[in-house]
């Protein structure tokens, strides 16, 4: 039994070493994990965009510790949500298991994105927004962006980003919650459901641009969003959703493009 466990560990580590150089970006910070069942240590890292308790192996698969020193692989649901599997890390070659899907690769070249409106998503980088997260609507989660020190907040409606109007008599947090209904209608029209994998890719794009990613927007919302005043004086807006005065320029919605999710020459130290 001891010999069979050793063979499993050796095979797993060989697979990791072969695959890791193609998956892990150079800015990844390695951490150590221990699988008690196989008396095996392996490296993990924390990509942006994954839920709090989740990590990635160096061959690109999401993993989670469900008990002390017991790590299992994650599986993606139809909407990109992660859930725990019954497959222990180290028990199989994940490349041979159909239900196990690796995270998106980290590349510098533009990807042929599956997202029809990827170009419109990237237009937010033409603004001065330096903070990004995921907000929730009744249809789908969607990216939200805001500029530090101002009342400028944008939410993504699928084909375009829409600026959220700031009325001095209303908390900005309440305005965001109210206008998310209109954003939900836009997402529904575009037939977009934002998934965890999309969050993963967008979060890493934000980091590569040197900007701030907030893991949990509702819990880590800026205090200023709950203040009933417009301190900056730049929050004027017509409040008409769909009015071009409150949107970034509407790109050709034909799709194409993609986004950079990493860098070349990864390190596996």
C-alpha positions as CSV (number, residue, x, y, z in Angstrom):
1,X,0.0,0.0,0.0
2,X,2.8,2.4,0.9
3,X,4.5,1.7,-2.5
4,X,1.3,2.3,-4.4
5,X,0.9,5.7,-2.7
6,X,4.4,6.6,-3.5
7,X,3.9,5.8,-7.2
8,X,0.8,8.0,-7.2
9,X,2.7,10.9,-5.7
10,X,5.6,10.5,-8.1
11,X,3.3,10.4,-11.1
12,X,1.4,13.5,-9.9
13,X,4.6,15.5,-9.3
14,X,5.9,14.6,-12.8
15,X,2.7,15.8,-14.4
16,X,2.8,19.0,-12.4
17,X,6.4,19.8,-13.4
18,X,5.6,19.2,-17.1
19,X,2.5,21.4,-17.2
20,X,3.4,24.2,-14.8
21,X,5.7,26.2,-17.1
22,X,2.8,26.7,-19.6
23,X,0.2,27.7,-17.0
24,X,1.5,29.9,-14.1
25,X,2.2,33.6,-14.7
26,X,5.4,35.1,-13.4
27,X,3.6,37.2,-10.8
28,X,2.1,34.1,-9.1
29,X,3.1,33.7,-5.5
30,X,3.5,30.0,-4.6
31,X,2.1,28.5,-1.5
32,X,2.5,25.0,0.0
33,X,-0.3,22.5,0.4
34,X,-0.2,19.0,2.0
35,X,-2.3,16.0,1.0
36,X,-2.3,13.7,4.1
37,X,-3.9,10.8,2.3
38,X,-0.8,10.4,0.0
39,X,1.7,12.0,2.3
40,X,2.3,14.5,-0.5
41,X,3.2,18.1,-0.6
42,X,2.4,20.3,-3.6
43,X,2.3,24.0,-4.6
44,X,-0.7,26.1,-5.0
45,X,-1.3,29.8,-5.8
46,X,-4.2,32.3,-5.5
47,X,-5.4,33.7,-8.8
48,X,-7.6,36.8,-8.7
49,X,-11.3,36.2,-9.3
50,X,-11.6,32.8,-7.6
51,X,-13.8,32.5,-4.5
52,X,-12.0,33.1,-1.2
53,X,-11.3,29.5,-0.2
54,X,-10.3,28.3,-3.7
55,X,-6.7,28.0,-5.1
56,X,-5.1,26.7,-8.3
57,X,-2.6,24.0,-8.7
58,X,0.5,24.7,-10.8
59,X,-1.0,22.7,-13.7
60,X,-4.0,25.0,-13.7
61,X,-6.8,23.2,-11.9
62,X,-9.0,24.8,-9.1
63,X,-8.6,23.1,-5.8
64,X,-10.0,23.5,-2.3
65,X,-9.2,22.2,1.2
66,X,-12.4,20.6,2.5
67,X,-10.8,19.3,5.7
68,X,-7.5,19.6,7.4
69,X,-4.9,18.5,4.8
70,X,-7.5,17.1,2.5
71,X,-7.6,18.8,-0.9
72,X,-10.0,18.0,-3.7
73,X,-10.5,19.3,-7.3
74,X,-13.3,21.7,-8.2
75,X,-15.8,21.3,-11.0
76,X,-17.5,24.1,-12.9
77,X,-21.3,24.3,-13.2
78,X,-23.2,25.5,-16.3
79,X,-22.9,29.1,-15.2
80,X,-19.2,28.9,-14.3
81,X,-19.8,28.4,-10.6
82,X,-17.3,26.3,-8.7
83,X,-18.2,23.3,-6.5
84,X,-16.3,20.6,-4.7
85,X,-15.7,17.3,-6.3
86,X,-15.0,13.9,-4.6
87,X,-11.7,13.6,-6.5
88,X,-8.6,14.0,-4.3
89,X,-5.7,16.0,-5.5
90,X,-3.0,13.4,-6.4
91,X,-5.4,10.6,-7.0
92,X,-5.6,11.0,-10.8
93,X,-4.1,12.7,-13.8
94,X,-6.7,15.6,-14.1
95,X,-6.1,15.8,-17.8
96,X,-7.8,12.4,-18.2
97,X,-10.9,13.2,-16.2
98,X,-13.7,14.7,-18.3
99,X,-15.4,16.6,-15.5
100,X,-12.2,18.4,-14.4
101,X,-11.6,21.6,-16.3
102,X,-8.5,23.8,-16.0
103,X,-8.7,27.5,-15.5
104,X,-8.0,29.7,-18.6
105,X,-4.4,29.9,-19.7
106,X,-2.3,32.9,-19.0
107,X,-1.1,34.4,-22.3
108,X,0.2,37.8,-23.6
109,X,-1.3,37.3,-27.0
110,X,-5.0,38.4,-27.5
111,X,-7.3,35.5,-27.1
112,X,-10.2,34.7,-29.4
113,X,-12.7,35.3,-26.7
114,X,-15.9,33.4,-26.4
115,X,-17.4,36.7,-25.2
116,X,-19.3,38.4,-27.9
117,X,-18.9,41.8,-26.3
118,X,-15.3,41.5,-25.1
119,X,-14.3,44.7,-26.8
120,X,-17.0,46.7,-25.1
121,X,-15.8,45.3,-21.7
122,X,-12.3,46.6,-22.3
123,X,-13.4,50.1,-23.1
124,X,-13.6,51.0,-19.4
125,X,-9.8,51.3,-19.4
126,X,-10.2,54.4,-21.5
127,X,-11.6,56.1,-18.4
128,X,-9.9,57.1,-15.1
129,X,-11.5,54.3,-13.2
130,X,-9.0,52.5,-11.0
131,X,-11.2,50.2,-8.9
132,X,-13.0,47.1,-10.2
133,X,-15.3,44.4,-8.8
134,X,-18.4,42.4,-9.5
135,X,-21.9,43.7,-8.7
136,X,-25.0,41.7,-8.7
137,X,-28.3,42.1,-10.6
138,X,-31.4,40.0,-10.7
139,X,-30.2,38.5,-14.1
140,X,-26.5,38.1,-13.7
141,X,-23.4,39.3,-11.9
142,X,-21.7,42.1,-13.9
143,X,-18.5,44.2,-13.6
144,X,-18.6,47.5,-11.8
145,X,-15.9,50.2,-11.9
146,X,-15.3,53.5,-10.1
147,X,-12.8,56.3,-9.9
148,X,-11.1,56.9,-6.6
149,X,-12.0,60.2,-4.9
150,X,-15.0,60.9,-7.2
151,X,-18.6,59.8,-7.6
152,X,-18.1,58.3,-11.0
153,X,-19.3,54.7,-11.1
154,X,-19.9,52.5,-14.1
155,X,-21.7,49.2,-14.5
156,X,-21.4,47.0,-17.5
157,X,-24.6,46.2,-19.4
158,X,-23.2,43.8,-22.0
159,X,-22.8,46.0,-25.1
160,X,-21.6,49.0,-23.1
161,X,-20.7,50.5,-19.8
162,X,-23.3,52.8,-18.2
163,X,-22.5,55.5,-15.7
164,X,-24.6,55.3,-12.6
165,X,-26.1,58.8,-11.8
166,X,-25.3,60.3,-8.4
167,X,-28.1,62.3,-6.8
168,X,-26.9,64.2,-3.8
169,X,-30.0,63.4,-1.8
170,X,-29.6,59.6,-2.2
171,X,-26.8,57.3,-1.1
172,X,-24.7,56.1,-4.0
173,X,-25.0,52.5,-2.7
174,X,-28.8,52.8,-3.0
175,X,-28.6,54.3,-6.4
176,X,-26.4,51.4,-7.6
177,X,-28.8,48.9,-6.2
178,X,-31.8,50.7,-7.9
179,X,-30.1,51.1,-11.3
180,X,-28.9,47.5,-11.3
181,X,-32.5,46.7,-12.4
182,X,-31.9,48.6,-15.6
183,X,-28.5,47.0,-16.1
184,X,-30.2,43.6,-15.6
185,X,-32.6,44.4,-18.4
186,X,-29.6,45.2,-20.7
187,X,-27.9,42.0,-19.7
188,X,-31.1,40.0,-20.4
189,X,-31.4,41.7,-23.8
190,X,-27.8,40.8,-24.6
191,X,-28.4,37.2,-23.3
192,X,-25.3,37.4,-21.1
193,X,-24.7,35.4,-18.0
194,X,-21.5,36.4,-16.3
195,X,-19.6,33.4,-14.9
196,X,-16.9,32.7,-12.4
197,X,-14.4,32.0,-15.2
198,X,-15.3,35.5,-16.7
199,X,-14.5,37.0,-13.3
200,X,-11.2,35.2,-13.1
201,X,-10.2,36.5,-16.6
202,X,-11.3,40.0,-16.0
203,X,-9.8,40.2,-12.5
204,X,-6.4,39.2,-13.9
205,X,-6.8,41.7,-16.7
206,X,-7.3,44.4,-14.1
207,X,-4.2,43.4,-12.2
208,X,-2.1,43.3,-15.3
209,X,-3.2,46.9,-16.0
210,X,-1.9,47.8,-12.5
211,X,-5.4,48.6,-11.2
212,X,-7.3,47.6,-8.0
213,X,-9.5,44.5,-7.8
214,X,-12.0,44.3,-4.9
215,X,-12.8,40.6,-4.2
216,X,-16.2,41.2,-2.5
217,X,-17.8,44.4,-3.6
218,X,-20.9,44.4,-1.3
219,X,-18.8,43.7,1.8
220,X,-15.9,46.1,0.8
221,X,-17.9,48.9,-0.7
222,X,-16.2,52.3,-0.2
223,X,-17.6,54.3,2.8
224,X,-18.2,57.2,0.5
225,X,-20.8,55.2,-1.4
226,X,-23.0,55.4,1.7
227,X,-22.7,59.1,2.2
228,X,-25.6,61.3,1.2
229,X,-23.7,64.1,-0.4
230,X,-21.7,64.8,-3.5
231,X,-18.4,66.0,-2.2
232,X,-16.7,66.0,-5.5
233,X,-19.3,68.0,-7.4
234,X,-18.7,65.9,-10.5
235,X,-21.7,63.6,-10.1
236,X,-24.2,65.4,-12.3
237,X,-25.9,63.0,-14.7
238,X,-29.2,62.9,-16.6
239,X,-30.1,59.5,-15.1
240,X,-31.5,58.2,-18.4
241,X,-30.3,54.7,-18.8
242,X,-29.6,54.1,-22.5
243,X,-28.8,57.8,-23.1
244,X,-25.4,58.1,-24.7
245,X,-24.5,61.0,-22.5
246,X,-24.1,58.5,-19.6
247,X,-22.3,55.7,-21.5
248,X,-18.9,55.1,-22.9
249,X,-18.9,55.2,-26.7
250,X,-20.9,52.3,-28.1
251,X,-18.5,50.0,-30.0
252,X,-19.3,47.8,-32.9
253,X,-21.1,45.0,-31.0
254,X,-20.0,42.4,-33.5
255,X,-17.6,40.9,-31.0
256,X,-14.1,39.6,-31.5
257,X,-11.0,40.4,-29.5
258,X,-10.4,39.0,-26.0
259,X,-8.1,39.9,-23.1
260,X,-4.7,39.2,-21.8
261,X,-4.8,37.1,-18.7
262,X,-1.1,36.7,-17.9
263,X,2.5,36.9,-18.9
264,X,5.1,34.8,-20.6
265,X,8.1,33.3,-18.9
266,X,6.3,32.0,-15.8
267,X,8.3,31.0,-12.8
268,X,7.8,27.9,-10.8
269,X,10.0,28.3,-7.8
